[in-house]
Amino acid sequence: MSRTKTGTGTRERKRENGNTGTGTELPAEKIKDVVEKRGSKWMRELSEDGADMAPGENSRYIRHAMVSFGLPPIDISDPKQVSDRIGAYFDYCVQNDRRPQVVGMCNWLGINRDTLAQWRRGDLRSATHTDIIKKAYGVLEEMWIDYMDNGKINPATGIFLSKNWFNYSDTQQLVVTPNNPLNDMDSDTAKKRLLESIPDDEDE
């Protein structure tokens, strides 16, 4: 991530070094052979990856993702510009029947997820940006709950999003009950109980 100083403030632009995908791919026959020999579920899923993709579906996903690539940068120090850009992102999702997501919101703002998380926690620009980001997350969380309640999202995906986007967690409560609750006794009774619990020395 680099910072370019301009007359309107500091702009943060995300730069990522992605995988170039130049590795050697296994032929389909080889994958099928491994699946038949090992019978592994995840290998079967690997060999069938993309089988449920309709023609042109990948192109549609790419077109939507590339929209943010051509957007003009905004002054991210200006809360109004940040709010307007988030609103534009949600409007785009409505018009194109898209599910909004955290990464998409970051790309439209021209920042990375770490910066968004810092704004949300109030580590950066707490006075101007934190409330805006919390409201945006509130919209995403409400949609996530609607998807889960109405069976519109895979449960495993829903759990993943709940933990990674909205900080949900699995908790267990353990209640420990002491066998000898001495704290509830008066001192004489507690002393008597302790003496009774000490075994007598065996005669030699």
C-alpha positions, 0 to 999 in steps of 0.5 A, spaced: 500 500 500 502 506 498 500 513 499 500 519 494 500 526 497 495 531 493 492 537 494 486 534 497 489 529 502 492 523 503 490 517 498 491 510 500 491 505 494 491 498 494 497 494 491 497 486 491 502 481 488 497 475 486 499 468 484 500 469 476 497 462 475 503 459 471 504 453 475 503 446 471 496 443 471 494 436 472 491 433 466 484 431 467 485 424 466 491 424 471 486 427 476 481 422 474 486 416 475 488 419 482 480 420 484 479 412 482 485 410 486 484 414 493 477 415 493 478 422 496 472 426 497 476 433 496 479 430 490 472 428 487 470 435 488 477 438 485 476 434 479 469 437 478 470 444 480 466 449 476 462 443 473 456 447 476 458 454 472 453 456 467 456 458 460 458 465 461 458 465 469 465 467 470 465 472 465 459 475 469 463 475 475 469 478 472 465 484 469 462 486 476 469 485 480 472 489 474 467 495 475 471 498 481 478 497 477 476 503 473 473 508 478 476 514 479 480 515 486 476 519 492 479 523 497 479 517 503 480 523 508 473 526 506 468 522 510 462 525 505 466 522 499 467 515 503 460 515 505 457 517 498 462 511 495 459 506 499 452 508 498 454 508 490 457 501 491 450 498 495 446 502 489 450 498 484 449 491 488 441 493 488 441 495 480 445 488 478 442 484 483 449 483 487 450 481 494 454 486 497 461 484 501 466 487 505 472 486 499 467 489 494 466 495 499 474 496 500 475 495 492 470 501 491 473 505 496 480 504 494 483 501 500 484 494 503 481 490 508 486 492 514 484 499 513 477 498 513 478 494 519 482 500 523 476 505 521 471 500 524 475 499 530 477 507 531 484 506 530 484 511 524 479 516 523 475 515 529 472 521 529 470 521 522 469 514 519 468 509 524 460 511 524 460 510 517 463 504 517 459 501 522 453 503 519 455 499 512 457 493 516 450 493 520 447 493 513 451 487 511 450 483 517 442 484 517 443 481 510 447 476 512 441 474 517 436 474 512 440 470 508 441 465 513 434 465 516 431 464 509 436 459 507 439 463 501 446 461 503 450 455 504 450 454 512 458 453 512 459 459 508 454 463 513 458 461 519 464 463 515 462 470 514 459 471 521 466 469 524 470 473 519 466 479 518 461 480 524 466 477 529 461 472 531 464 466 535 462 459 538 462 459 546 461 454 551 460 455 558 463 451 564 460 451 571 464 448 576 461 446 583 466 444 588 465 438 592 466 441 599 463 448 599 467 450 605 466 458 603 458 457 605 460 454 612 462 458 619 469 457 621 467 451 626 464 447 621 469 448 616 474 446 621 471 440 623 470 438 616 477 438 614 479 434 620 474 429 618 477 429 611 484 427 614 485 420 614 488 417 621 495 414 621 495 407 620 498 403 626 505 400 625 
